Amino acid sequence: MNWRNTPDRYGAASMLMHWLMLLLIAAVYACMELRDNFPKGSDMREDLKTWHYMLGLCVLLLVACRLVLRFTSVAPRIEPSPSKWQNNFASAMHLALYGLMIGLPILGWLILSAKGSVVPFFGLELPHLISESKSNADWIKEIHETGATVGYFLISLHAAAGLFHHYFVKDDTLRRMLP
């Protein structure tokens, strides 16, 4: 298997980035969903929140790598070729997903900054992006949480589209991303 994309299929680097991003995003979501199972102020709840922050920042790093790879590689064609509206919809979906993968971690960083909290990253403390302000923290948190909810929908739609193409359209959309 090639590390680089070819005109017919994604290379190992793109596949690795795609599936690693899925696992990372699932872990980010899991940390916040699981924290509610523990009492406020408990060590486990605080640990899950810290992991949420750190893994969210990992999403930001990985998406930067993905974008470099995306803009320096050929995108494999889909056989048989989808209609123009499907291509447009897929482009809009990818743009929205990249927007979430970039926007949500930055919003999270802004929330911690506005709260005056430590921005942890595997033993490092990252600098604050904005000055402390409870009102800013509150409205940024609302946007972050709304974006995360939209993320559930977009990720589900992305997965459903891949399965739809594989089982109903019977093109190679999904196969191109599988090892």
N, C-alpha and C positions, 0 to 999 in steps of 0.2 A: 504494500500500500504506500502510495506517495504521501509525503508530509504536506505537500502543496496541493492546492486545488487543481483539477484538470477541467477541460470543457465538459466532461461527462459526470464528474462526481466531486464531492468535497474531499479534501485531503485530510490526513490524520490530525493535523494541527487545528483545522476548523472544526472537525468533529469533536475533538477533545475539549476545545473551548466551549462549544455548544452544550455538551452534556455536563461538563464541569459547572457551567453557569446554571444549568437546571438544578443540580445538586446544591449549589451554593444558595440559590434563591429559595429553594425548599427549606434549607436550614435556617435562613433568615426569617422566613415566615414561621417556621416551627418554633423558634425561640420565643417569638412574641405570643403565639397561640398557647404554648405550654406554660408560660409564666403565670397565666391566670389560674393555674392549678395550685399555686403556692401563695401563702399569705403575704400581704404587703410587708416589705421590710425584711423578709426572710432571705437567708444567704442564697438559696437556690433561685429565687425570683430575681435577685440582683445579678447573680451570675448569668442567668438567661438573658437579661437585658444587656449586660456587657457583651456577651457573645453576639447578640443581635447587632449591636453597634459595630463590633469588629468585623463580623462577616459582611455586614452592609458595606463597609469601606472596602472589603475585598472584592465585592461586586463592582465597585467603582474602578478599582485597579484592573480587574479582569476585562471589563467592558472597554477600557482604553486599549488593552492588548487586542481585543477582538476587532475594534475599529481599525487599528493599524493593519491587521491581517485582512480585514474585509476590503480595505482600499488598496491593498498591494497584491491582491489575488483576483483571479478570474472567478466569476460566479458561474457554476455549472448550469447548463441549460436543462430545462425540464422537457422530457419526451413522454408523450406527445406534448407539444407546446400549448400552454393554457391560453385562454382568451385574454384580450386586452384588459377587460374589467377585472379578471382574476389577478392579473399581474399588478394592476393598480391597487387592488385591495391588499395584496400581499406586501407591496411596498409600503402602504400606509400602516399595515400591521407591524412590520419590522421597524418603521420609524417610531411608532408608539411604544413598542417594547424597548427600543434603545433609549427613548425619552425617559421611561420609567427606570431603566437600569442606571442611567446617569442622574436623573432628577431625584429619585427617592434617597439615595445615599447622601447627596449634597443637602437635601432638606433635613435629613437626620442629623448631619453635622451642624447645620444651622440651628436646629432645635437645641442641641447640647450647648452650643456656643451661647445662644440667647438665654439659656437657663443658668449660664455660668458654671456648668458642669465640666468635669474632665472629659476629654474626647480620647478614649482609650484605643490603642492599636497595638496589640501584642507587646505590651511592656513600654510602649511609647505613649506620650501625651501629645496629641496633635494640637496645633494652635487653634484658637477660636477664630471663626470667620467673621463674626459680628460681635458687637458689644452686648452686654447683658441687658435683657429687656423681657420681662414676663409677658407683656402683651404681644411682643413679636414671637416669643416661644409658643404662645397659645395658638395664634393663627397659622404659624408655620406647621405646627403639629396637626392642625385640622387638614391642611393641604396634604401633608405626608400620609396621614391615615386614609384620606379619600383616594389618593394615588395608589396606596397599597390595596385598597378594595378594588379599584379599577384593574390593578395588576392581576388579581385572581381571575377576573373575567377575560382579560387579554391572553393570559397564559393558557387558560382553558380553551379559548377560541383557537389559539395557535396550534395546540395539540389536536383539537378536533379537526382542524383543517388538514393537518398532516395525515390523520387517519382517514378522513373523507377522501383525500386524493389517492391514498393507497388502496382502500377497499372499494370505493365507488367509481372514481374517475379512472383508476388503474394506471396512473402515470408513475413516474419515478421520483416524485417530490420527496417522499419519505425515505426511499431506498438510498438516495444520494447522501443522506446524513447518517446512515447506519454503516458500521464497519463491515 
